[in-house]
Amino acid sequence: MDPEADDDGVKRASPSVAPAIDTPHATEWLLHAIVENIPNMLFVKDAEELAFALFNRAGEQLLGLPREALIGRTDFDLFPASDAEFFQKKDRETLDGKVLVDIEEEPISTARGVRWLHTKKVPILDAEGQPRFLLGISEDITDRKLADTALREAKTQAETASAELEAFSYSVAHDLRAPLRAIDGYSAALLEDYADRLDDDGRRLLDNVRRAAQRMASLIDDLLTLSRATRVDLRREQTDIGALARACLEPLLRAAPHREVEIVIEDGLTALADPRLVVVALDNLLGNAWKFTSKQPRARIEVGAAAPRAPGEARTFFVRDDGAGFDMAYVGKLFTPFQRLHGASEYDGTGIGLATVQRIMRRHGGRAWAEGKVGAGATIYFTLEPDATT
C-alpha cells in the first residue's frame, strides 16, 4: 500500500485495488479497508506501555497529525500531562477490569484546538484471557456539545426574560388596581350624590364608566392569576380532584339556587398534584361550564376521568357540560389568552381562564385540550403528569 497525501498534506496509507475474494490477502485487505473507512477515530494501544500501535484515517484527520507521528508514542508524548493522565487512567480501568469503559465526554487537544469526544475502550485479550491490546473508538461530539450549550444558554436567557416580563406584568397589573377602584368608586359617588342633577344620558355614561372599570379590574385579576400560575413553586401532594371540584361548585350553586343543574362527580379522582393550582384550574373550568349552561332550562355538569388506553398513559381527567359548546374549527384559539369564541354580550369573561388552565397543566408536565360542538356542549380534558407512552 502506497502512501498518499490528502489535501491537508498529511500522508496516509490507502488500500490498493481490492484483491480477489479468494486470495490469501482478502481478509487482511477487508479488515484494513473497514478500519480506514470508519468515520470515527479508531486506535489501538499495547497493554504494557500504552503506546499507540494503530491509528485510522479518521484519527489522523481529527488530531491533525500523520500516523507516523503517532505510532509508538504514548499520550504523554502527544497531549498535556493532565489529559494524558486521564486517558491512561481510563486505559488501565479497561485493561485491569477487562471491561468496556464508556467515557461520554472527554476533551482532547488537537491541531484545530480542543475537541470533545465520546470514547469507548475495550480490552483485546489473548488465548489465556490476558489483555494484550486496548481498542478505542472516539466520536467527535464537539459540534453537538456546542449546540447543546448554546441551546441551554438560550433557554436560560429566555427563562430569565420570561421571569422578568412576568414580574413586570404582575407589578403593572397590581398597581393598576388602585386607580381602577378609584374610578369605579368616584363614578358610584357621582351617581349616588348627584343623581338629581344628571339627566338620563349622564347616568348612562357613568354606568358605562363603571362597567368598563369593573371589566378592567376583572381582567387584571385574571392576569394576576395567570401570572401566579407561573410564578408559584410547584408542590405536589396526593390531591382529591373530586373534593376540590365540589368545593368550587358550592358558591356557584348558592349564588343561583333557582337553576336546575345535575352535578355528576366521579368517585376516586385523585392525582399527585399541587392542590393550590388545581383549585385555580377547576375554578376556571367549572366556572366556564356553569356560565355556558346558564341558558339551559336543565343543565348537566360532569367531572370524571377517562379510562387509560395503554399502560403508563397519564390519567386523563375531564370537565364536561351540555351548554353552548363551540365550533371545533376554532379549537386552537381556546387556550390562547384574550381569544373568545363567544361575544361579551352573550357570555361575560376575559378570555384568560383556559390559558391559565393550560399553563397550570404544563407546570405539572401535563396538558389540556378540548372537544365540543355548537349547541351540544364541551369537554375539557387535562392531565397532571407527563405521558410515559409518548
C-alpha positions in Angstrom: 0.0 0.0 0.0 1.5 3.3 -1.1 1.2 6.4 1.0 -0.9 9.2 -0.5 -1.2 12.9 0.5 -4.6 14.4 1.2 -5.5 18.0 0.6 -4.1 18.9 4.1 -0.7 17.5 3.2 -0.9 14.6 5.7 0.4 11.3 4.1 -1.8 8.3 4.8 -1.7 4.7 3.7 -4.6 3.8 1.5 -5.7 0.4 0.4 -4.8 -0.6 -3.2 -7.2 -2.2 -5.6 -9.2 -4.9 -3.8 -7.7 -8.4 -4.2 -9.8 -11.2 -5.4 -12.0 -12.5 -2.6 -10.3 -15.9 -2.7 -6.8 -14.7 -2.3 -4.8 -15.1 0.9 -4.8 -11.3 1.4 -8.5 -10.8 1.0 -9.3 -10.9 4.8 -6.4 -8.6 5.6 -7.4 -6.2 2.9 -11.0 -6.2 4.0 -10.2 -5.5 7.7 -7.8 -2.7 6.7 -10.5 -1.2 4.5 -13.1 -1.3 7.3 -10.7 0.3 9.8 -9.7 3.1 7.3 -13.3 3.8 6.4 -14.8 4.0 9.9 -15.8 7.7 10.3 -14.8 7.8 13.9 -11.3 7.8 15.3 -10.1 4.3 15.9 -6.8 3.5 17.8 -5.1 0.5 19.4 -2.6 0.7 22.2 -0.3 -2.1 23.6 -1.3 -3.3 27.0 2.1 -2.8 28.6 3.4 0.7 27.6 0.1 2.0 26.4 1.9 3.1 23.2 -0.2 3.6 20.1 0.0 0.6 17.7 -2.6 1.6 15.2 -4.5 4.7 14.1 -7.0 5.0 11.3 -7.5 7.9 8.8 -10.3 9.5 10.9 -7.9 9.6 13.8 -5.2 11.4 11.7 -7.8 13.9 10.5 -9.1 14.6 14.0 -5.7 15.1 15.6 -4.2 16.8 12.5 -1.1 14.5 12.7 0.1 11.7 10.3 0.1 8.3 11.8 3.9 8.1 11.5 4.0 10.8 14.2 1.5 8.8 16.4 2.6 5.1 16.2 4.9 4.1 19.0 4.1 7.2 21.0 2.2 7.5 24.3 -0.4 10.0 25.4 2.3 11.8 27.4 4.2 12.4 24.1 1.2 13.9 22.4 -1.0 15.7 24.9 -0.8 17.9 28.0 0.2 15.9 31.2 -3.3 16.3 32.8 -5.0 15.0 29.7 -2.6 12.1 29.3 -3.1 11.1 33.0 -6.8 11.0 32.5 -6.6 9.0 29.2 -4.2 6.4 30.7 -6.3 6.1 33.9 -9.2 5.0 31.8 -7.0 2.7 29.8 -5.9 0.9 33.0 -9.5 0.7 34.2 -10.3 -1.0 30.9 -7.4 -3.4 30.9 -7.3 -4.3 34.7 -11.1 -4.8 34.8 -11.2 -6.5 31.4 -14.4 -4.5 30.7 -15.7 -1.9 28.3 -15.3 1.7 29.6 -17.6 4.3 28.2 -16.4 7.9 28.5 -19.4 10.1 27.5 -17.4 13.3 27.3 -13.7 14.0 27.2 -11.7 17.0 25.9 -8.7 16.4 23.7 -6.1 18.9 22.3 -5.8 18.8 18.5 -4.3 20.9 15.8 -7.7 22.5 15.4 -8.0 23.3 19.1 -9.8 21.4 21.9 -12.4 18.9 20.6 -14.9 16.9 22.7 -15.0 13.1 22.2 -17.3 10.3 23.2 -14.9 7.4 23.6 -15.4 3.7 24.2 -12.5 1.5 25.2 -12.4 -2.3 25.3 -9.6 -4.8 26.1 -8.3 -7.2 23.5 -7.4 -10.5 25.3 -5.1 -13.3 24.2 -6.0 -17.0 24.3 -5.2 -17.1 28.0 -7.6 -14.3 28.7 -4.9 -11.7 29.4 -5.1 -8.2 27.9 -2.7 -7.7 25.0 -4.1 -4.5 23.5 -6.6 -1.8 24.1 -9.0 -0.8 21.3 -10.6 2.7 21.4 -13.2 4.3 19.2 -13.9 8.0 19.6 -16.7 10.0 18.1 -16.2 13.8 17.7 -19.2 15.4 19.5 -17.9 18.9 19.6 -20.5 20.4 17.3 -23.3 18.7 19.2 -21.9 19.8 22.6 -21.6 23.4 21.4 -25.1 23.3 20.1 -26.4 21.8 23.4 -24.5 24.5 25.3 -25.9 27.2 23.1 -29.4 25.8 23.5 -29.0 25.7 27.3 -27.8 29.3 27.3 -30.7 30.4 25.1 -33.1 28.6 27.3 -31.7 30.2 30.4 -31.8 33.6 28.8 -35.4 33.0 27.6 -36.4 31.9 31.1 -34.8 34.9 32.7 -36.5 37.3 30.2 -39.8 35.5 30.8 -39.4 35.8 34.6 -38.6 39.5 34.3 -41.6 40.0 32.0 -43.9 38.1 34.4 -42.6 40.2 37.3 -43.1 43.4 35.3 -46.6 42.4 34.2 -47.5 41.4 37.8 -46.3 44.7 39.1 -48.1 46.8 36.4 -51.3 44.8 36.8 -51.2 45.1 40.6 -50.5 48.9 40.5 -53.4 49.4 38.1 -56.0 48.1 40.6 -55.9 51.1 42.9 -56.8 53.7 40.2 -59.4 51.5 38.7 -61.1 51.2 42.2 -60.9 55.0 42.4 -62.6 55.4 39.0 -65.4 53.0 39.9 -65.8 54.5 43.4 -65.9 58.1 42.2 -68.4 57.2 39.5 -70.6 55.4 42.0 -70.4 58.5 44.3 -71.5 60.8 41.4 -74.4 58.6 40.6 -75.5 58.5 44.3 -74.8 62.1 45.4 -75.6 63.9 42.1 -78.3 61.8 40.7 -80.9 64.6 40.7 -78.5 66.8 38.7 -77.8 64.3 36.0 -80.0 63.6 33.1 -80.5 60.1 31.6 -77.5 60.4 29.3 -75.3 61.4 32.2 -76.3 58.5 34.3 -75.9 56.2 31.3 -72.4 57.4 30.7 -71.4 57.0 34.3 -72.8 53.5 34.3 -70.7 52.7 31.2 -67.6 54.1 33.0 -68.3 51.8 36.0 -68.9 48.8 33.8 -65.6 49.4 31.9 -63.7 49.9 35.1 -65.1 46.7 36.6 -64.3 44.8 33.5 -60.8 46.1 33.5 -60.5 45.1 37.2 -61.7 41.6 36.4 -59.2 41.4 33.5 -56.4 42.4 35.8 -57.4 39.9 38.4 -57.3 37.2 35.8 -53.9 38.3 34.5 -52.6 38.2 38.1 -54.0 34.7 38.4 -52.3 33.7 35.2 -49.0 35.2 36.4 -49.2 33.4 39.7 -49.8 30.1 38.0 -46.3 30.5 36.5 -44.5 32.1 39.5 -45.7 29.9 42.4 -43.5 27.0 43.4 -44.9 23.6 42.4 -45.6 21.4 45.5 -47.1 18.0 44.6 -49.1 16.0 47.0 -51.9 13.5 46.8 -54.9 15.6 45.7 -58.6 14.7 45.7 -59.8 16.2 42.5 -63.4 15.4 43.2 -63.4 17.1 46.6 -61.9 20.2 45.1 -64.5 20.2 42.3 -67.3 20.1 44.8 -65.8 22.9 46.8 -65.5 25.0 43.6 -69.2 24.4 42.7 -70.6 25.3 46.1 -70.5 29.1 45.7 -72.0 28.8 42.2 -74.9 26.7 43.5 -75.5 29.1 46.4 -75.5 32.1 44.1 -78.1 30.7 41.8 -80.4 28.4 43.8 -83.1 28.7 41.1 -81.0 26.9 38.5 -81.6 23.2 37.7 -78.2 21.7 37.3 -77.4 18.0 37.6 -73.9 17.7 39.1 -72.0 14.4 38.5 -68.6 13.9 40.1 -66.9 10.6 39.7 -65.5 8.9 42.8 -61.8 8.2 43.2 -60.5 11.2 41.3 -57.0 11.6 42.8 -53.7 12.8 41.4 -50.3 13.7 42.6 -50.5 17.5 42.0 -50.3 20.9 43.6 -53.8 21.4 45.1 -53.5 25.2 45.1 -53.0 25.3 41.3 -55.6 22.5 40.7 -58.2 24.7 42.5 -57.4 27.6 40.2 -57.8 25.3 37.2 -61.1 23.8 38.4 -62.4 27.3 39.3 -61.9 28.3 35.7 -63.2 25.0 34.1 -66.3 24.7 36.3 -66.9 28.4 36.1 -67.0 28.1 32.3 -69.3 25.1 32.5 -71.6 26.9 34.8 -71.6 30.0 32.6 -72.1 28.3 29.2 -75.0 26.2 30.5 -76.8 29.2 32.0 -79.3 29.4 29.1 -80.3 25.7 29.5 -83.5 25.0 31.4 -81.9 21.9 32.8 -78.1 21.5 32.6 -75.6 18.8 33.4 -72.0 19.2 34.5 -69.8 16.2 34.9 -66.3 15.8 36.4 -64.6 12.5 35.7 -61.6 10.6 34.3 -61.2 8.7 31.0 -60.1 5.0 31.1 -56.4 4.7 30.1 -55.8 3.4 26.6 -52.4 1.9 27.4 -50.2 1.0 30.4 -48.2 4.0 31.5 -50.6 6.5 30.0 -51.1 9.6 32.1 -54.5 9.7 33.8 -56.9 12.0 31.8 -59.5 14.0 33.8 -62.3 16.0 32.2 -65.0 18.6 32.9 -68.0 18.1 30.6 -71.1 20.2 30.1 -74.1 20.2 27.8 -74.1 24.0 27.2 -73.4 26.3 24.3 -70.4 24.3 23.0 -68.1 25.7 20.3 -67.0 25.1 16.7 -64.1 22.7 16.5 -62.7 24.7 13.6 -61.6 27.3 16.3 -60.4 24.9 18.9 -56.8 26.2 18.6 -57.9 29.6 19.9 -59.4 28.3 23.2 -56.2 28.2 25.2 -54.8 31.4 23.9 -55.1 34.5 26.1 -57.8 37.0 25.2 -59.2 34.7 22.5 -63.0 34.3 23.0 -65.4 32.2 20.8 -68.5 33.9 22.3 -69.3 37.6 22.3 -69.3 39.6 25.6 -73.0 40.3 25.0 -73.7 36.5 25.1 -71.4 35.4 28.0 -69.1 37.6 30.1 -65.5 36.7 30.6 -61.9 37.9 29.8 -60.6 35.1 27.6 -57.8 34.2 30.1 -59.3 31.3 32.0 -58.4 28.4 29.7 -55.0 29.9 29.1 -54.5 29.7 32.9 -55.7 26.1 32.9 -53.2 25.2 30.1 -50.3 26.9 32.0 -51.2 25.0 35.2 -51.2 21.7 33.4 -47.9 22.4 31.7 -46.4 23.3 35.0 -47.3 19.8 36.1 -45.8 18.3 32.9 -49.3 17.6 31.5 -51.6 19.4 29.1 -55.2 20.4 28.4 -57.3 20.1 25.2 -60.9 20.4 24.2 -63.7 18.8 22.2 -67.1 20.4 21.5 -70.0 21.0 19.2 -72.1 24.1 18.8 -75.2 23.8 20.9 -74.2 20.4 22.2 -71.7 21.3 25.0 -68.0 21.0 25.5 -65.5 18.7 27.2 -62.2 20.0 28.5 -59.6 17.2 29.1 -56.5 17.6 31.2 -53.5 15.6 32.5 -51.4 16.5 35.5 -48.3 14.4 34.7 -46.2 13.5 31.6 -47.4 10.7 29.5 -45.0 7.8 29.6 -46.4 6.3 26.5 -45.3 9.1 24.2 
